[in-house]
Amino acid sequence: MNKIIHNVTLAGDIRRDLLLRDGQFAAIAEAGKLENSSDAEILDGTGFLLLPPLVDAHAHLDKTMLGMKWFHNNLEALLSERIANERESRKSIGLDSCTQAGKLIERSISMGTLAMRSHVDVDTVNGLSCLEGVLEAREKYKEYFFTELVAFPQSGLVSRPGTIELMEEALRMGADLVGGIDPAAVDRDPKGSVQAIFSLAEHFDKGVDIHLHEPGELGAFTMELIADHTIASGLQGRVTISHAFCLGKLEEARANSLLELLAEAGIQVTTGGQAYVPAVPSVKQLLDAGVNVCGGNDNVRDMWSPYGTGDMIERAQLIAMRNGFRRDEDLELALKICTENGAKLLQLEEYGISEGNSADFLLVCAENVAECVAAGPKERQVFKAGVLIAENGNYLA
């Protein structure tokens, strides 16, 4: 059924009437200009903010333990220990990747996220079972939720024999991008690891998304390798560096040179603004340099972290706080990182509040974008192609 929404607030503190017809934004007019129609459901948007769908640009659908028994986390902070623990514990705790991915997808939809890029573990212990489960979940929810999957060799790519062959099969099965992790710190072979990642990407014509936790000059060295391979492979615009922590702890001149290199290579960056990470890159510096920055929840209650709700408005708030944002325009930027910028990364079509686009949106009880980010209201309605699919945290579809 067609819908008319009266007097709703859009970004920029403007009030509009919207006509939804055949799953699209058919008309957007000044508030009070659209007349009611007998063939349309009438909605009063007074007091509500209308936003484009949230986008989670960095997630781990196969890891979440939502709805499972509490995981007693007594591990040290060592990256290698956490990787090994998760790899060896998946089966013993009964972590089914299809079931758990479905729980996080439904949670995400209920909060207004309709698109996600998720990394999925590929390793020599669990093989391709994680990807098989997440592919099944992707198929189940595809009518309402767009999912892009990264084959993620978290335990190492070249350091664990047999992993490259598993990655090849993962890409044949339907993974959309080639993943990687800390070529120096995890794989212990930065040149070999980066070369292997880009060889897979070129052979299968896939994009790349690499976790880069490496700090300081070690991370800077790896970042240069990634940028050089991106340009040499002609993959500008198709490579992402997730986290890029090294940018948060480099001298200004060194950091600026890397920012210029990232922009030249068309490399995009995802960030989560986690408070427990010693250093994160400045999103403003990245954006000012011409680098697209996107937000992601990363871990949502799993063996890596007990935190995370799946709420990308909450994530925008965390990114804003970590970057010292207080002004309204900065809070608006934080939300843009978790909406429009993520849509650009995922190359979503018909995205945004414009006539002719798909009527995908959420209504939030907030006066404006700044209040939405600062307060994180839970009163929300989520629409897909003009149809209500979630309300106040409840998945209805």
Secondary structure by P-SEA (a helix, b strand, c coil): cbbbbccccccccccbbbbbcccccccccccccbbbbccbbbbbcccbbbbcbbbbccccccccccccccccccccccaaaaaaaaaaccccccccaaaaaaaaaaaaaaaccccbbbbbbbcccccaaaaaaaaaaaaaacccbbbbbbbccccccccccaaaaaaaaaaaacccbbbbcccccccccaaaaaaaaaaaaaaabbbbbbbcccccaaaaaaaaaaaaaaaaacccccbbbccccccccccaaaaaaaaaaaaaabbbbbbcccccccccccaaaaaaaccccccccccccccccccccccaaaaaaaaaaaaccccaaaaaaaaaaacaaaaaaaccccccccccccccccccccccaaaaaacccccbbbbcccccccccccccc
